[in-house]
Amino acid sequence: MKNLILIKKAVFRAYASNISVQASNSFSVTWVGTLKPRYAKCFASAGMTKVDGQAYSEHLNYLRMHFVKGKVYFILDLAGGSDLNNYPLIVLNDSFKNGNPAWTWDGSD
């Protein structure tokens, strides 16, 4: 592996353009963008390891990124998650705000 990109806190549009929702359903959303020339040859995947300095290993990995063939995919996947009442998590809204994917979610009760 030649290059490693560590994204601590990034603005999606800083490394991609033409960003849109590629697919969505009640449990997941996939945003896709065209990588800018500097990143166009990246081939990588990423997931969450820490949130506010705390290990994220106890939870499902809801957020993933894939850098493949000049595209970046940001994937929100709530499948398998549940709220405090043990109801499945669902995506209520998906959008793009301030250069980043945005969403709201809730339990399905």
C-alpha positions in Angstrom: 0.0 0.0 0.0 1.6 3.3 -1.1 -0.6 5.9 0.3 -2.6 6.1 3.5 -5.2 8.8 4.0 -6.1 9.3 7.6 -9.4 11.2 7.8 -9.8 12.5 11.3 -12.5 15.0 10.6 -13.0 15.8 7.0 -15.4 17.7 4.8 -16.5 15.3 2.1 -16.5 17.9 -0.7 -12.8 18.7 0.1 -11.8 15.5 -1.8 -14.9 14.8 -3.9 -17.3 16.6 -6.2 -20.7 15.7 -7.8 -21.9 14.2 -4.6 -25.3 12.7 -4.4 -27.4 9.9 -2.9 -26.8 6.8 -4.9 -29.1 4.5 -3.0 -31.3 4.6 0.1 -33.9 2.6 2.0 -35.3 2.6 5.5 -32.0 1.2 7.0 -29.2 2.6 4.9 -28.0 5.5 2.7 -25.1 5.5 0.3 -23.7 8.9 -0.9 -21.3 8.8 -3.9 -19.0 11.4 -5.2 -16.3 11.7 -7.9 -12.8 11.9 -6.3 -10.8 15.0 -7.1 -7.7 14.5 -9.2 -5.4 14.4 -6.2 -7.3 11.4 -4.7 -8.6 9.8 -7.9 -6.2 6.8 -7.7 -7.0 6.0 -4.1 -8.1 2.4 -3.4 -9.1 2.1 0.3 -11.8 1.4 2.8 -12.5 3.0 6.2 -14.7 2.6 9.2 -15.0 4.2 12.6 -12.6 3.3 15.3 -13.1 6.2 17.8 -15.7 8.7 18.7 -14.6 11.7 20.8 -11.5 9.7 21.7 -13.4 6.7 22.9 -13.1 3.3 21.2 -16.0 2.4 19.0 -15.6 -1.3 19.0 -18.6 -2.0 21.2 -21.1 -0.8 18.6 -22.0 -1.8 15.1 -19.9 0.0 12.5 -22.6 2.2 11.1 -20.3 4.4 8.9 -18.0 3.2 6.2 -16.2 4.7 3.2 -14.9 3.1 0.0 -12.5 4.7 -2.4 -12.7 2.8 -5.6 -12.1 3.6 -9.3 -12.2 7.4 -8.9 -15.3 7.4 -6.7 -15.8 7.7 -3.0 -18.8 6.0 -1.3 -19.9 7.0 2.1 -22.2 4.4 3.6 -24.6 4.8 6.6 -25.9 1.3 7.5 -28.2 1.1 10.5 -29.1 -2.6 9.9 -28.8 -4.6 13.1 -29.0 -1.5 15.3 -31.8 -0.9 17.8 -33.1 1.9 20.0 -33.6 1.8 23.7 -36.9 -0.1 23.2 -35.2 -2.7 21.1 -36.9 -1.5 17.9 -34.8 -1.4 14.7 -33.2 1.9 13.8 -34.5 3.6 10.6 -33.3 6.5 8.5 -35.8 9.3 8.6 -34.1 11.8 6.3 -30.9 12.0 4.2 -29.3 15.1 2.9 -26.0 16.9 2.3 -25.1 19.9 4.6 -21.9 22.0 5.0 -20.0 19.6 2.7 -20.9 16.4 4.5 -23.6 13.7 4.3 -26.3 14.4 6.9 -29.2 12.3 8.2 -31.7 11.9 11.0 -32.7 8.5 12.4 -34.9 7.0 15.1 -36.3 3.7 16.3 -39.1 2.3 14.3 -41.6 2.2 17.2 
